[in-house]
Amino acid sequence: MTVDEQLRDGAQPRSVFAPALRATSIGLLIVITLIAFEAMAVSAALPTAARAVHGLSAFGWAFTGFLVANIVGMVLSGQLSDSSGPRVPLVAGLSCFIVGLVVSGTATTMAQLVAGRVVQGLGGGLIITAVYVVIGQAYPEVLRPKLFAATSSAWVLPSLIGPVVSGALAQHASWRWVFLGLVPFTVVGALLLLPVLRSLHRVELPSRLADPRRLLRALGVAAGVAGLEQAGQHPSPLSAVLAAAGVVALAWGIRPLLPPGTLTVRPGVSAPIAMRGLLAGAFFGIEAIVPLSLTVQHGYGATLAGLPLTCAGSSWAFGSWCQGRVDDARRPGQRVRLIRAGFGFVGLGGLLMAAAAVRDLPGWLAYPAWLLAGLGAGLAMSSVSVLMLKFTNDADRGADSAALQVSDTTAGAITTGLAGVLVAAATRGALSTTAAFVTVDLTMCAVAATGVLLARRARAAG
């Protein structure tokens, strides 16, 4: 009996931990927590790992390789989910993630470490898209906001302790345990999910989007994003050429990967996907420079400069919890208001961060600023995910879930790349550091304000 049949035969569950959904929810939360921990912890351990395998000169490829493979994995997972259901990409993703951890954790050369990161990135991309498809297929609409609230909370503990644990392991034990220590937990999460995946119904409708050429487009997007990231981190005349090539590759690749009407924020499934990009761009474009601006402008140490990010992680979880309590059936317009409020809080946080970036103003403004921004992101991110699953259909659920992730990743890469270019210009003396930080913050405020104005389009088509 499939999960759908269990839900139809029994009373409608009121909790994501109801008997029919308990194993699925626990498995999903374990997997999301592990992905979050890996994302938060690896950055602290990679410098030590690169030095240990004598590969500091290729250090950037550990991140770039992961990013490229991650985008390809998202799109591939969408195609596989639409053609045969989420079981294949999720099992493949979990397998790749485990293999990547082992390859990275046993690396003796930088080439092996980068290869492990590439396999991890592919696995993570396969997993995250398939997770959205599982949520859309296995959970009734009324419970999806609550599950997104739970998955947001799954990021809190890793964001708080991930870098600390990773740094401690790298310093006092071995950097290898940052990778290898996650393997048994990933296996447990996979074992919890496998019985549920077998019970999910197989998609019978052939997907019109199941086209191998989409993988070439995904590679174009990945190459474009990687080019922009590299250009933002290492601005130079050569990187300007790289950035231009990245823009061309990105433009060529991304449009077929998004539903028609995404760029014009058309009501229906396209609007939430577009808004996910706007939100990620605004939030992560500012967050990329929060610690740096506090360090450079006010002389804060690493702990105090990073504390706003911790504040945002906690308020993000709270915002997601708040949206999970909204009854969409009784208050159908509330979801749009949550998205509008979320963009508004991110914009307000950006304004306060712009003030905190001025040396004559107090740096502590960054703490309430990023607390508000995290609250806004929690309200809006989960809400646009809920609406995407509401507006999509069985045939396109995988492709639309992949589009949501691609929109997020691409927009975030563009805005963080812009921030990198402005900061690098400031280090060369082309403009002041105050001007660079304030320009980034106010530009992202404008992106958030655009989201406020367009939030009304987050409604069903027709």
N, C-alpha and C positions, 0 to 999 in steps of 0.2 A: 504494500500500500504506500502510495507517495505521500509526501508531507501535505500536499494540497488536499488529498483525500482524507487524511487524518483531521485536517482543520475543518473540512466540510462535514465530516461525520460527527465531530464533537462540538462542544460549545466553543464559541469564539474566544481564544485566549486573551486575557487581559494583561499579560506580562510577557516580555521576551524570554522569561525563564519558566513559562508554563511547560508542563511535561512534553507536549508535542514539539516544542522549540528549544528545550533546555540545552541539549547536546550541541545543536547548531550554534546557539548564542555563545556558549562557553568556548567552543572551538574557534568561532570567528574572533572573539575577544582575545583569546590567546595569540592567534596569528597576528592580529592588528597590534597587540602589545609588543610582540617580538619584532615586527617591522619597525615600530616606533623606537624601540630600544636600539635596534641596529642603526637607524637613522641618526639618533642622538648620540650614541656611544662611539661610533666608528671614527667620527671626526677627531675625537680626542686621542684615539689610539693610532691613527694612520701615520702621523709623523714619526712615532717611535718604530712602527713597523717598517716604514720606508728606509729609515736609517739602518735598521737591523739587516735588511736585505740589500743594502747599498744601492738604493734606487731613488734618492731624493730628487735627482734631476728629472725623473718621470713621475714625480709625486702627483701632479695635476691630472694625469691620466687615470688615477684611481677613482677620481670623481667624475671625469668626463666619460670614461668607459661605462661607468654605472648609469649615468644619465642617458646616454645614447641607447643602451640596451633596455633601460626602463621604458622609454617611449615606444620602442618597437614591441616590447612585451605587452604594453597596454592595448595597442592596436591589434596585435595577433590574438590576444585573449578575447577581444570583442568579436572578432570573426569566428573564432572557435565556439564561443558561447552562443552566437546566433545560429550556427549551423548544427550544433550537437548538444548544446546545454553547457553549464558551467563546470561540469565534473572534470572534463579533460584539461582545460586550462588551469583549474585550481590544483589538480594533482600534479600536473607538469610544473606549475609555478612553485609549489611546495618542494618538489624534488629538486628543481634548479636552485632554489634558495638554500636548501640543505647542502647540495653539492658545492655551491659557491662559498658557503661558510667553511666547509672542509678544505677546499682548495686554497682559500685565503689564509685560513688558520695554520696550514702546513707549508706555506710558501717559503721557499729558500732563495727565490730570485724575485726581482720586481715584476718581471713578465708574468710569473705565476700569480703574484698578488693582484695585478691588474686583471688577469684572466678570471680570477675568482670574483672580483668585483663586477666584472661584466656578466658573469653567470648569475650573481646575486641580483643585479639590476634587471636582467631578463625575468628572473623568478618573481621579483617584487612587482613588476609591471603585469605579468600574467595574473598574479594573485589579486591585486587591488581591483582590477576590472571585474574579475570573476566574483569577487566578494559582493560587488554592487548587484550583479546579476542574481546571486543567491538571495540577497535581501529582497530584491524585487519579486523573485519567484516563490520564496518560502515563507515570507511574512505578509500578513494582511496589511493593508494600507494604514490602518489605525496604529499599528505597532512600529512602523518604520521610523517615525520621529524619535521614539524612545530608544530604538536600537542605535540610531545615529548619535544620540546623546551618550549612550554607553560606549560606543567606539571612540568618541571624542575624549571621554574620561580615560580611556585606555592609553591615551598619549600623555596624561599628566605625570604619572609616576616615572616613565622613561625620561621625560623632559627634566624632571627634578633630579633623578639619581643617575641617569645614563652617563653623562660626561664624567661625573665624580667616580662612579664604579669603573668606567673604562680607564680613566687616568690612573686610578689606584692599581688596577690589574697590570697596566702597562709598566708602571713604576716599580711595583713590589713583587709581582709574580711574573707574568709574561703577557705581552700583547696578543699572543695567539689565543688566549682564553676569551678575549672579547668576541672572537668569531666562534671558536669551538664550544664555548659554554652555552651558546644558544641552540646548538644542534638538538640535544635531548628534548628541550621545551618545544621546538618546532615539530619534532616527531609526535609528541603528545597532542599538539593542536591538530595535526594532520589525522591522527587516529580517531579523534573525536568527530572530525568532519566527514570522514569517508563513509560511515554508514548513512549519514544524512544525504550525502551526494548521490548515493545509489538509489535513494528513494525519491529524488526529485524527478519530475517528469522530463522526458526528452523533448526538445523542441522539434516539431514536425515541419514547420514552415521553413522552406529554404530562404536564406537571407539574400536579398538583392545586393547586399554590401560585401558578401563573402568573395572578394576579388583579390587575387594575389598581388595585383598592382598596388593595392593599398599599403602593402608592406614597403614598397619602394617609396611611396609618399611618406610613410612613417620614418624611413631612413632619412629622407630629405628634411623633415621636421627636426629629427634628432641631430643631424649635421648642422642645421641652422641654429638650433638652440646651443649646441656645443660651441659653434663659432662665436656666437654672441657672448657666451659665458667667458670664453678665452679672451676675447677682445676687451670685455669689461674688466677682467682681472689684470691684463697686461697691455694697456693701451700703448700704441706706437703707430707709425705710418703703416707698417706691415699689418698690424692688427686691424687698422681701419679697412684695409682691403679684405681681410678675413671677415670683419663684421658685415661689409657690403655683400660678400658672397653668402654669408649666413642669412641675411635678410631675403636674398633671392631664393635660396633653398627653402627657407621657411615659408615664404609666400607660395612657392610651387607645391609644397607638400601638404600644407595644413587645410586648404579649403575643402578638398574631397573627404577629409577625415571628420569634418563637422557637418551637422545636419543643415540643409538649405535654410537660409534665413538667420543663421547664427550671427553673422557680421552686422546684420540690421536689427538684431534682437527681436525677431519675430515671435509673437505669442505662440505658446505651445512648447514643445520640448526644446526648441532652439534658445528660448530666452534664458532658462536656468543655466544652460551650458555657457552662454555668453556672460552671464552674471558671475559664474564661477571664475571665469578668467579675469573679469574686472576686479573682483574681490581679492583674488590671489595676487594680482598685480599690485594693487594698492597696499595691501597688508605687508607682503614680503618685500616689496620695494623699499619700504621704510625700515622694516625689521632688520634688513641686511646691514644697515648702518647705525642702528641704535647703540650697540656697545662701543663702536668706533667713535661715534660723535661724543659720547660721554667721556671717553678716554682722552680724546684729542682736545676737546673744548673745555673740559672741567678737571682733567687729571685724575679721573676715577680709576681705581684698580680693577683687575679682571672680574673680581667677585661682584663689586657694586655695579660695574658696567653691564654685567650679564643678568643682574637681578630683574630688570624690567621684562626680560624674556620669560623668566619664571612666573612673574605676575600675570603675563599674558596667557601662559599655559593654563593657569588655574581659572582665570576669568573666562577663557574660551570654553572650558568644560562646563562652567556654570551657565554660560549663555546657551550652550547646546542642551543642557538639562532643562532650561526654561522653555526652549522651543519644543522639547519633547512632551511638555504638559499641555500643549495647545490641542484642542479638539477641533480638527479640521472640518468634521461633519457639521458641527454646530456653528462654527465661526469660519466660514470658507474664505473670507477676506483677510483673516489674521495672518496667514502665511506671507502675503505680500507686505503687510505692515512690518512684520519681523525682518524681512529682507531690507526694507527701507531703513528701519531703525539700525540694523547691522551696519549698513554702509555709512549711516550717519555717525555712529560711534567710531568707526574706523577713521572717518574724515576728521572728527573732533580730536581723536588721538593724534592724528598727523599734525594738526594745528598746534597742539601742545608740544609735540616733539620738535616742531620748527622753533617754538619759543625756547625749548630746552637746549637747542643747538646754538643759541646766541650766548656768547660768553658772559655778557653783562646780566643775564637772567639766570635764575637758579636751575642747576642741573636736575634737582630732585623732581622737577616737573615731568621728567621722563617716566616716573613710576605710575602716577595716576594716568598719564597719557597712554601707556601701553596696557595698563589694566583695562581702560575703556576700549582700546582697539581690540584686545582679546575678546572682550564681551561681545563686541559687534561681530567679529569673525565667527564666534560660536553660534550666535543667533542666525547669521545669514548663510554660512557654509552648509550647515545641516539642513536649513530650509530649502536651499536651491537643490540639494541632493534629493530631498523628499519630493519636490515638484518634478524633477527630472524623471524619477521612477513612476510618478503618477501620470505623466503625460506621454511616456514612451509606450511601446507595445511589445508583445512577445517576440516578434520577428526582428526588431531592432534594438532590443534592450542591451545587448552586448555592445553594439556599435555606439549607441548613445552613452553608455557608461564609459567606454573608452574615450569618447569625445569630451566628456566632462573632465577626465583626468588630463587629457592632452591640452585642453583649454587652460586648466590650472597650471600645469608645468610650463607651458609656453609663455603665458603672460608673466608668471613669476620670473622666468629666465630673462625676459625682455626688460622688466623693470629693475631687477637686481643688476643686470648688465649696464643699464643706464646709470644707476647709482655708482657702479664701479668706475665708469668713464669719468664722471664728475669728480669723484674723490681723487682719481689719478691726476686729473687736470689741476686739482688743488695742490697736490704734492709737487707738481712741476712749477707751481707759482703762477699758473694761468689765471687763477681766481683764488679768492680766500677760502679757507676751510669753512668758514661760516656761510659764505655764499653757496658753496657746494652742498652742504648738509641741508640748508634751508630750501634750496631749489628742489632737491630730491623730495623733501617732506611736502612742500606745497604742490609739487606736480602730482604726487600720489593722492593728496587731498582732492585735487581736481578729478582724478580718476574715481575716487570714492563718491564725489558729488555727482558724477555722471551716473553712477549706480543708483543713487537716491532718485534721480530724475527718471530713470528707466525702470525702476522697480515695478511700476504699475503694469508693465508688459509681462510680468511673470504670472500669466493666467493661461487657461486653456485656449487653444486656437478656435477660431470661428466666432 
